[in-house]
Amino acid sequence: MTHPSALPSPTTAAIEIGPLTIHAYALCILVGIAVAVWMGDRRLRDRGAQEGVVLDVAMWAVPFGIIGGRLYHVITTPQPYFGENGSPVDALKIWQGGLGIWGAVALGAVGAWIGLRKTDVRFLDFTDAVAPGVLVAQGIGRWGNWFNNEIYGEPTDLPWGLEIHRFDAASGHAVVDAAGTPIVLGTFQPTFLYESLFLFALAIVLLVVDRRVVLARGQVLALYVAGYPAGRLFIEMMRTDAANTILGLRVNIWVSVIVFTFGVVIFWIFGRRERVRA
């Protein structure tokens, strides 16, 4: 059953134009990247860098980030690819969903460090500049999950509950019944939407804090590292999709706790180092 005022979900996440298939998930990621590059470039230029540095570095950071995100997803959720009836080839099909943000950020940072070696921009100056844009990119990317009818929570009758279809990720379309009507599984908590809104809000917080508070080099990055998992922790607790667990808790809950702690520690370290230098 669905709530009469439930938020709708798309019945298709792919458009075929001749031999070309355009996946909404991939488009959301690309739009997010474009916005992050634009925001990061403006902020880095305000810090004295030349125009175009962020785009040049993104040529390294984005491919590394996509590879890292996919590796994290495949490592933490190996069953669809290497388990019983799994298909290793499907590990390459990122348009069907499945990019772990932790792996994307970690390997994306490595790509950024490599790209920055050809510039005179310091790594921490770069990451401080791009952090809010990365949050916005993540928030936009979450709408790819909406198209794929994934990342949702418990059943709900709230007015903003999300109608979810039985979805065939391989074809990019909802499964239909004998009459050709898309099959609806029910109305669920829209955790993808909660996370997207949280990411946009956190990006605004970082922008405001960076403008009004004197921060040490690297502390905007640290706020991102600590801030995102603080919200992600609660969203993970709401999700009901299949996930591997450790001691009864989803893997991403444990990772969120670890990353949050790391963010708090480096925020303190960067601040202390700046005070020592002063």
Secondary structure as UniProt FT lines:
FT   TURN            4..5
FT   STRAND          14..17
FT   TURN            18..19
FT   STRAND          20..23
FT   HELIX           24..46
FT   TURN            47..48
FT   TURN            51..52
FT   HELIX           53..76
FT   HELIX           79..82
FT   TURN            84..85
FT   HELIX           88..92
FT   HELIX           94..96
FT   HELIX           101..116
FT   TURN            117..118
FT   HELIX           123..141
FT   HELIX           143..147
FT   TURN            148..149
FT   TURN            159..160
FT   STRAND          162..165
FT   STRAND          167..168
FT   TURN            169..172
FT   STRAND          173..174
FT   TURN            178..179
FT   STRAND          184..188
FT   HELIX           191..212
FT   TURN            217..218
FT   HELIX           219..238
FT   STRAND          245..246
FT   TURN            247..248
FT   STRAND          249..250
FT   HELIX           251..277
//
